[in-house]
Amino acid sequence: MVEKPIKLTESIEDYLEVMYILQNTQGSIKVKDIASKLDVKPPSVVQAVQKLSETGLVDYQRYGDINLTEKGLKIAIDVFNKHDILKEFLIILGIESKIAEEDACSMEHILNPSTVQKMNKFVEFTKKNPAAADFIRSFKYFDKNGKLPSDSLEIDK
């Protein structure tokens, strides 16, 4: 079968990311599980999976398990990693975890890869630089109080 070219849409990226998560958490990818995770009807999943199969991103036989191909896995990992970076960045800013999860899901599809790369560098920087913890505490104080802390004791309040 000749593979059809594919334009990666938000929907396709979401399907691939969910398949990657299911593969890693459950060991298999089933239509009903994708439908549940994405809150869509199974016939919609079948249609999407058939399209992904035609483009060479998944292997799928009707009523069987779904497997990501090497190409599909590469894209799925990329989307998953972007999501993870964005969520972590938002949490550093003090965004509540549930909101950070939802926002990361939207942002992963629209941000330029160089923007995500810079956000990742910032996340890494905050983990490796001891002074970053003070900076983040100061930012959170500023966010809460609308002013810079006058000293380090004020930050902990």
Summary of the structure (lengths in Angstrom):
residues: 157
radius of gyration: 19.9
end to end distance: 64.5
largest distance: 67.7
contacts: 412
relative contact order: 0.09
helix: 69%
strand: 4%
